[in-house]
Amino acid sequence: MSTLTKLALGAMGRLRPRPATGDGATTVALPAPERTGGMPLMEALARRRSTREFANTALTLPLLSNLLWAAWGVNRADVGRTAPSALGVQEIDLYLALPDGAYLYDATAHALQRVAACDLRRVTGYQDFVDDAPLDLVFVADHARMHMVPASQRESYAAVAAGAIAQNVYLFAAGNGLATVLRAWIDRTAIADALGLTHDQQVLLSQTVGHCKTS
Ligand SMILES: Cc1cc2nc3c(=O)[nH]c(=O)nc-3n(C[C@H](O)[C@H](O)[C@H](O)COP(=O)(O)O)c2cc1C
C-alpha cells in the first residue's frame, strides 16, 4: 500500500491489518540463542546504518531467536537484560508484526506469545516497505511498571530504554548482514488498537528488520 493511501486511511482512522497468512501458533518457543561469536563489535559499528529496502524472505526461527535475544533478551541469572532501563524496571515490551500474526516477545521464557491473529505489518508505519518486509518490531512502554520513576521523567526514560534496544537491533543487523530501520513516523493509535493495548501502554517506535534486497 502506498504512503499516500496509508496517510489517507490513517487520517480517517481506517488503517487496518491484513488477514494472517498460515496458522500462527499461540505460543512459539524460540531455540536457545547463540550467545557467543559473531562479528567483532567494532566491525559491526562500522557497518551500522539504516536501510529501507528489504527482500521478501522470512527470517528463520534461529535468526529471530538470536535477534530478539540480542535486542532485549535475558543475559544474567537475575533476569538482567541486554539493554539498560532506569531502576531496572524493564518497562519496554517488544511486539512483533509477522505475516502469521502479532506476537509479544516474552524474554523470560524466550518465546513469542500471540496477541493478534492478523498481519499487522502495514499498520506499523506510513512507509510502504513495512507492509511486506518480514518483520516489523513495535516498542511499547508500559507506564504501569514505572511507579518508581518520577511521572515527569517516564516518557523520556522509556524513550532512552527503547533507543538502547533499537541500537542492539541495529548492531545485530549489521553483524548478520540484515537490513533495518528504526521508525517514528507511525500511527500510534492504529497500532495500539490493533495490538489491543491498555491506557498504560504507550507505543513509542517501530523498527523493520529483514534480509537485504539484492537488485
Ligand atoms: C527516533 C528516530 C526516528 C526515526 N524515524 C524514522 C522514520 O520514521 N522513517 C525512516 O525511514 N527512518 C527513520 N529514522 C532513521 C533515520 O532517518 C536515520 O537514522 C538517519 O537518516 C541516519 O541514517 P543512518 O541510520 O543510516 O545513520 C529514525 C531514527 C531515529 C533515531
Ligand as a Chemical Component Dictionary entry (heavy atoms), coordinates in Angstrom:
data_LIG
# 
_chem_comp.id                   LIG 
_chem_comp.type                 NON-POLYMER 
_chem_comp.pdbx_formal_charge   0 
_chem_comp.three_letter_code    LIG 
# 
loop_
_chem_comp_atom.comp_id 
_chem_comp_atom.atom_id 
_chem_comp_atom.alt_atom_id 
_chem_comp_atom.type_symbol 
_chem_comp_atom.charge 
_chem_comp_atom.model_Cartn_x 
_chem_comp_atom.model_Cartn_y 
_chem_comp_atom.model_Cartn_z 
_chem_comp_atom.pdbx_ordinal 
LIG C1  C1  C 0 13.994 8.400 16.792 1  
LIG C2  C2  C 0 14.222 8.056 15.330 2  
LIG C3  C3  C 0 13.152 8.050 14.474 3  
LIG C4  C4  C 0 13.323 7.709 13.127 4  
LIG N1  N1  N 0 12.213 7.624 12.322 5  
LIG C5  C5  C 0 12.381 7.217 11.047 6  
LIG C6  C6  C 0 11.214 7.021 10.237 7  
LIG O1  O1  O 0 10.076 7.214 10.643 8  
LIG N2  N2  N 0 11.417 6.570 8.986  9  
LIG C7  C7  C 0 12.672 6.310 8.487  10 
LIG O2  O2  O 0 12.773 5.909 7.318  11 
LIG N3  N3  N 0 13.770 6.488 9.224  12 
LIG C8  C8  C 0 13.657 6.914 10.498 13 
LIG N4  N4  N 0 14.760 7.025 11.307 14 
LIG C9  C9  C 0 16.084 6.676 10.783 15 
LIG C10 C10 C 0 16.880 7.945 10.456 16 
LIG O3  O3  O 0 16.333 8.573 9.325  17 
LIG C11 C11 C 0 18.340 7.547 10.207 18 
LIG O4  O4  O 0 18.889 7.009 11.389 19 
LIG C12 C12 C 0 19.147 8.759 9.763  20 
LIG O5  O5  O 0 18.779 9.171 8.461  21 
LIG C13 C13 C 0 20.657 8.473 9.775  22 
LIG O6  O6  O 0 20.918 7.356 8.918  23 
LIG P1  P1  P 0 21.711 6.074 9.462  24 
LIG O7  O7  O 0 20.849 5.396 10.491 25 
LIG O8  O8  O 0 21.924 5.215 8.247  26 
LIG O9  O9  O 0 23.000 6.545 10.058 27 
LIG C14 C14 C 0 14.619 7.394 12.640 28 
LIG C15 C15 C 0 15.711 7.409 13.539 29 
LIG C16 C16 C 0 15.508 7.727 14.855 30 
LIG C17 C17 C 0 16.685 7.704 15.809 31 
# 
loop_
_chem_comp_bond.comp_id 
_chem_comp_bond.atom_id_1 
_chem_comp_bond.atom_id_2 
_chem_comp_bond.value_order 
_chem_comp_bond.pdbx_ordinal 
LIG C1  C2  SING 1  
LIG C2  C3  SING 2  
LIG C2  C16 DOUB 3  
LIG C3  C4  DOUB 4  
LIG C4  N1  SING 5  
LIG C4  C14 SING 6  
LIG N1  C5  DOUB 7  
LIG C5  C6  SING 8  
LIG C5  C8  SING 9  
LIG C6  O1  DOUB 10 
LIG C6  N2  SING 11 
LIG N2  C7  SING 12 
LIG C7  O2  DOUB 13 
LIG C7  N3  SING 14 
LIG N3  C8  DOUB 15 
LIG C8  N4  SING 16 
LIG N4  C9  SING 17 
LIG N4  C14 SING 18 
LIG C9  C10 SING 19 
LIG C10 O3  SING 20 
LIG C10 C11 SING 21 
LIG C11 O4  SING 22 
LIG C11 C12 SING 23 
LIG C12 O5  SING 24 
LIG C12 C13 SING 25 
LIG C13 O6  SING 26 
LIG O6  P1  SING 27 
LIG P1  O7  DOUB 28 
LIG P1  O8  SING 29 
LIG P1  O9  SING 30 
LIG C14 C15 DOUB 31 
LIG C15 C16 SING 32 
LIG C16 C17 SING 33 
# 
